């Protein structure tokens, strides 16, 4: 049995959040190891990041399965070989069915590029700009049956500049917010400081608000 907690990461693309988590594990700001990186796409660059870090990789091509439920069942079977303590979605572009979310309830997290509960779904930065919002950010949340509707754990934000476009905002939030709050939230889960209960996300024995813990730059993962 591994001494450190085991994390499985699911990706579909570049894997920049995966890299942030890999780096945090290497420098031990996350007290865990990655046991596998899985993708639904053979060409996901994140697989190369994992291989460079000597983390096992696996590709499960969704086109080989007749339904979402069949694919998710295969995904569960593949993950069960690694017995992860935590399953992290890092740009995994698949809508998961209750078969999967139930199997990993309380152990499954995602990061969404908006200040949830604002703007679930796609095109979040464009929607924030069109609404004239002053701030935009990202939210780490537990994954449940409801798309982007699981209890928020941690949220970070930046001020929207007058010159921002949807693309520039996406880039800034990825590097200035997501790469900081995702490893921190993972560490909290590994430390068992955070858990999902019927009424929401709890941290250190207290119920978090509907937007989760608010990250500030001086926050640490101690």
Buried (B, 14 or more C-beta within 10 A) or exposed (E): EEEBBBBBBBBBBBBBBBBBBBBBBEEEBBBBBBBBBBBBBEEBBBBEBBEEBEBBBBBBEBEEBEEBEBBBBBBBEBBEEBEBBBBBBBBBBBEBBEBBBBBBBBBBBBBBBBBBEBBBEEEBBBBBBEEEBEEBBBBBBBBBEEEBBBBBBBBBBBEBEEEBEBEEBBEBBBEBBBBBBBBBBBBBBBBEBBBBEEEBBBBEEEEBEEBBBBBEEEBEBE
